[in-house]
């Protein structure tokens, strides 16, 4: 199954309320519409003034009785004894002429059929009357419908500002016109894709070695899994990758990274449990430089954005890394859990201040998320969205495609 197929199947499994809501909004004030039908079987009487005179050959007057078919008008002589002629043996006898076939009987004038190679087919009106087009509910786009649409988008995690802007753009030039659910889906998908297009960018690669990629996020957002998937994909692309297990407070995170490292053939640098993560990041940079690695991916412990002490610890990691390379980290990826909804906005605001976030990765779109928060993030911050994840498999993390995402979010088929 393609990634779009997975995205649509899994995202719509959890965000189908958006599609169902659109159906309900249109159906609430809809009028059943069918394509215009012609007047049923109305035979128009030809106007004698406009109808051309019939051809003289077709003039029915005067009406005569149909004559019986005859072979020849001249009566045949009564049969009599045929004369006997002796055949000359030296002369070849002439062949007896075949009897002349009688002409076919002529049909009566009222039953004469015009030249037609095959039986006449039903006319256009007949075909239209015999074909019934499926009806499609349509509703006039008015203020009431627009308000319902705004409420639906807000409930889909798009946020108030983004929902109002999307609704206004969707209604521009269409107020007072009848629209169907399919048309609303197409318009909404086009508007979402327009917002997401500028932020759909892959993770940039630089000639600097090692390129330091710092991965941050709250607890349980999927940082460790994302690092493992990215490392495996970069390794498959021919890059030399090193992973630093900077979550020194959770043993499970180190073990999970080691499993991914073994699977991808990527070394994982660790430190004793409870060690200073900033010190591990510094040592990992030294090791990556010595090995000539292209990428150094540093995992960090999950931290809530409202914990000042933990956020200060993250700021310390950034300061220590910059002692080794003033331009590091070259990428700071914020991994967001799509199930957090509007809370993701406050996470971006906080992490951006402390760690200078350069790009986003959205995970768990196969969970209970409605997906609309990604539209709100793109509209509010404009940060690049490098990848999205819809599962635990290696191919369930893929570059962000705005067209695919918009179609999956609104239930539209590509």
Residue pairs with C-beta under 8 A, 6 or more apart in sequence:
1 9
3 390
3 395
3 396
3 398
3 404
4 401
4 404
4 407
4 408
4 414
6 366
6 390
6 391
6 396
7 365
7 388
7 390
7 404
7 405
7 408
8 404
8 407
8 408
10 365
10 366
10 390
10 391
11 365
11 366
11 369
11 371
11 390
11 408
11 409
12 19
12 408
12 409
12 411
13 366
14 365
14 366
14 367
14 368
14 369
14 370
14 371
15 156
15 369
15 370
15 371
15 372
15 409
16 411
17 155
17 156
17 370
18 152
18 153
18 156
18 370
18 372
18 409
18 410
18 411
19 185
19 410
19 411
21 152
21 155
21 156
22 149
22 152
22 181
22 184
22 185
22 188
22 410
23 181
25 139
25 145
25 148
25 149
25 152
25 184
26 137
26 138
26 139
26 179
26 180
26 181
26 184
27 137
27 139
27 181
28 139
28 148
29 139
29 140
29 144
29 145
30 137
30 138
30 139
31 137
31 138
31 139
31 178
32 135
32 137
33 135
33 136
33 137
33 138
33 178
34 132
34 133
34 135
35 133
37 128
37 129
38 125
38 128
38 129
40 129
41 125
41 129
60 109
60 110
63 109
66 106
66 108
66 109
69 102
69 103
69 104
69 105
69 106
71 100
71 102
71 103
87 93
107 113
122 130
136 180
136 182
137 180
137 181
138 178
138 179
138 180
139 145
139 178
139 179
139 180
140 176
140 177
140 178
141 171
141 174
141 175
141 176
141 177
141 178
141 179
142 175
142 176
146 167
146 171
146 175
149 167
149 170
149 184
150 163
150 164
150 167
153 162
153 163
153 166
153 167
153 372
154 160
154 163
155 370
156 370
156 371
156 372
157 341
157 342
157 369
157 370
157 371
157 372
157 373
157 376
158 166
158 372
158 373
158 375
158 376
159 342
159 345
159 372
159 373
159 376
159 379
159 380
161 376
161 379
161 380
162 195
162 375
162 376
162 379
162 380
165 379
166 188
166 191
166 192
166 195
166 375
169 191
170 184
170 187
170 188
170 191
174 187
179 187
185 410
185 411
185 412
186 412
188 406
188 410
189 406
189 407
189 409
189 410
189 412
190 406
192 375
192 402
192 405
192 406
192 409
192 410
193 402
193 403
193 405
193 406
195 375
195 378
195 379
196 374
196 375
196 378
196 385
196 400
196 402
196 405
196 406
197 402
198 378
198 382
199 378
199 382
199 383
199 384
199 385
199 400
199 402
200 384
200 385
200 399
200 400
200 401
200 402
201 359
201 384
201 385
201 386
202 386
202 399
203 213
203 230
203 331
203 333
203 359
203 386
203 387
204 331
205 211
205 239
205 294
206 330
208 325
208 327
208 330
209 289
209 292
209 293
209 294
210 242
210 285
210 288
210 289
210 293
210 294
210 295
210 296
211 294
211 295
211 296
211 330
211 331
212 285
212 296
212 298
212 321
212 325
212 328
212 329
212 330
212 331
213 230
213 295
213 296
213 297
213 298
213 329
213 330
213 331
213 332
213 333
214 298
214 300
214 317
214 318
214 321
214 329
214 331
214 332
214 333
214 355
215 223
215 226
215 227
215 297
215 298
215 299
215 300
215 332
215 333
215 335
216 223
216 300
216 303
216 314
216 332
216 333
216 334
216 335
216 351
216 355
216 357
217 223
217 300
217 302
217 334
217 335
217 336
217 337
217 347
217 351
218 302
218 303
218 304
218 305
218 337
218 340
218 347
219 302
219 303
219 304
220 302
220 337
221 302
221 335
221 336
221 337
221 340
221 363
222 335
222 337
222 363
222 364
222 389
223 247
223 299
223 300
223 302
223 335
224 247
224 253
224 256
224 257
224 260
224 299
225 256
225 260
225 363
225 389
225 392
226 333
226 335
226 361
226 363
226 387
226 389
226 397
227 243
227 257
227 260
227 297
227 299
228 243
228 256
228 257
228 259
228 260
228 261
228 263
228 264
229 260
229 389
229 394
229 396
229 397
230 297
230 387
230 397
231 241
231 243
231 260
231 261
231 264
231 266
231 295
231 297
232 260
232 263
232 264
232 266
232 394
233 394
233 397
234 241
234 294
234 295
235 241
235 264
235 265
235 266
236 264
239 294
239 295
240 291
240 292
240 293
240 294
240 295
241 264
241 266
241 293
241 294
241 295
241 296
241 297
242 266
242 267
242 269
242 284
242 287
242 288
242 291
242 293
242 295
242 296
242 297
243 257
243 260
243 261
243 266
243 267
243 268
243 269
243 296
243 297
243 298
243 299
244 268
244 269
244 280
244 281
244 284
244 296
244 297
244 298
244 299
245 253
245 254
245 257
245 258
245 268
245 269
245 270
245 271
245 280
245 299
246 277
246 280
246 281
246 284
246 298
246 299
246 300
246 301
246 317
247 253
247 254
247 277
247 299
247 300
247 301
247 302
248 254
248 271
248 272
248 273
248 274
248 275
248 276
248 277
248 280
248 301
249 273
249 274
249 301
250 301
250 302
251 273
253 299
253 301
254 268
254 270
254 273
257 268
257 299
258 268
258 270
260 266
260 268
261 267
261 268
267 291
269 280
269 283
269 284
269 287
270 280
271 277
271 279
271 280
271 283
277 300
277 301
277 313
277 317
278 313
278 316
278 317
278 319
278 320
278 321
279 320
281 298
281 317
281 320
281 321
282 320
282 321
282 323
282 324
284 296
284 298
285 296
285 321
285 324
285 325
285 328
286 324
288 296
298 317
298 321
298 329
300 314
300 317
301 310
301 313
303 310
303 311
303 313
303 314
304 310
305 311
305 346
305 347
305 349
305 350
305 351
306 350
311 350
311 354
314 351
314 354
314 355
315 354
315 355
318 329
318 354
318 355
318 356
321 328
321 329
322 328
331 358
331 359
332 355
332 356
332 357
332 358
332 359
333 357
333 358
333 359
333 360
333 361
333 386
334 347
334 348
334 351
334 352
334 355
334 357
334 359
334 360
334 361
334 383
335 360
335 361
335 363
336 344
336 347
336 348
336 360
336 361
336 362
336 363
336 377
337 344
337 363
337 364
338 344
338 362
338 363
338 364
338 365
338 367
338 369
338 371
338 373
338 374
339 364
339 367
339 368
339 369
340 347
340 373
341 369
341 370
341 373
342 373
342 376
344 373
344 377
345 373
345 376
345 377
345 380
348 357
348 360
348 377
348 381
348 383
351 357
352 381
352 383
357 383
358 383
358 384
359 383
359 384
359 385
359 386
360 377
360 383
360 384
360 385
360 386
361 385
361 386
361 387
361 388
361 389
361 397
362 374
362 385
362 387
362 388
362 389
362 400
363 388
363 389
363 397
364 389
365 371
365 388
365 389
365 390
366 390
366 391
366 396
371 405
371 408
371 409
372 409
374 385
374 388
374 405
375 409
377 383
377 385
378 385
385 400
386 399
386 400
387 397
387 398
387 399
387 400
388 397
388 398
388 400
388 405
389 396
389 397
390 396
403 414
404 414
406 412
407 413
407 414
